[in-house]
Amino acid sequence: MNFDHCSLEEIKDYQLKKLSELTEHFKKVPFLTERLRDFKKIDENNIVDIPIMKKEDLRRFSPYERTAKGSQTMKSLFSSSGTTGKPSIYAWGKNDDRILEKSAKRCMSRVGINENDLIALITSTGTGIMWYCFFQQYQPMDATTILLGTPPLEDLYYFFINYPISVVTSLPTFGSLFEYYIRKKQLPMDKIPFNFRQFHCGGDFLSDARRQRIEDFFSVDVYDFYGISEIFGPIFGECPEKQGFHMNNDLVLVEVLDPFIKEPVKPGELGVFVYTTLWNKLSPLLRYWSNDYGYIINEECKCGRKSPRLFLKGRPENMIIDKEKKDILFIKDVENILLKHPDVFSEYKCILHGQKDLKIQCALNSPNCELDKELIIKELELIKNYNYEIQISDLTFEFGKPTRLIEKEDTFG
Ligand SMILES: [Zn+2]
């Protein structure tokens, strides 16, 4: 079955069959045994009665209590990223490698990765799974990878001009950092090899405006891929149309639930992605509240693929929730406005004072430019009504995932 071309009915039938088959597998997980006591088989009607798994649940139980004993050989222990609290550890099995390979092969085929590619992986290593996924995801395409870690930028530039790197894989902000370094040092762009053709993002949100900047500066295509530490990445990935992540619906069942009332939302409506893994994953997820906000659309993509597409808006560390009004401001939308202004530097900080005062600190690309703050504020007001203040300040790049939102109790002044 080609899951990029199945109808929604075919996908649903397949997912329900899988859920039913996997009921016994889920029951092997000590953490889930009690939750599934009354479920003979998971089906279309009763799945909504299974309690949601939250990050706190994962932290409360040891990795071994969250492991389906005897289902496959344990290969590694990985941790979640820990960006929103203490990381949790989970077990990774040999068969999980095969599923990662299957998912990655589909994602990388869509953007034309092949055996001639030399791929530079720029990521820190450690217990988190991201570097491992970056390393594994190109193997099914027989591409060559080099794990560079997070080297000094001068070493990276040297490496770049001496080897025929065709793809760079990193956090989106790294593309901006490398651009900043080349501009600041006035390094010649014509030494960058003409093979360089794609920049692959993962691990953080990518705004259209940042994508455009990186594409224009390096003359490459920027593609975004999606994953979560508790499963792997890429679970979903973009096609050359760059219009959302094509979903691998045979591997993961995704429910989109209203963040406030926790009921399913309609296609195209904002909600939280809740994941159930559909293979004998060593540490399976069953209705896992990912805390990732976004929406799914079912219309056929311009590329001709029918697979539903997922659009990520953000995670709690990058959004402001007004619980009274049930309204959310995503920093991704703020970034999209800021970075469309060529004078604004690629990094910024949003500081929320109290409930309604949002100060945005940004630096300028050149000290001589005059920033039209009023225009930016008008554009921001069109997305959400806050008391905005734009402040020009000196900002430097952080290597890694930047903190973009800081919340303070007090108000302006
Ligand atoms: Zn497409």
Boltz pocket constraint, residues with backbone or C-beta under 6 A from the ligand:
constraints:
  - pocket:
      binder: B
      contacts: [[A, 239], [A, 240], [A, 241], [A, 246], [A, 301], [A, 302], [A, 303], [A, 304], [A, 305]]
      max_distance: 6.0
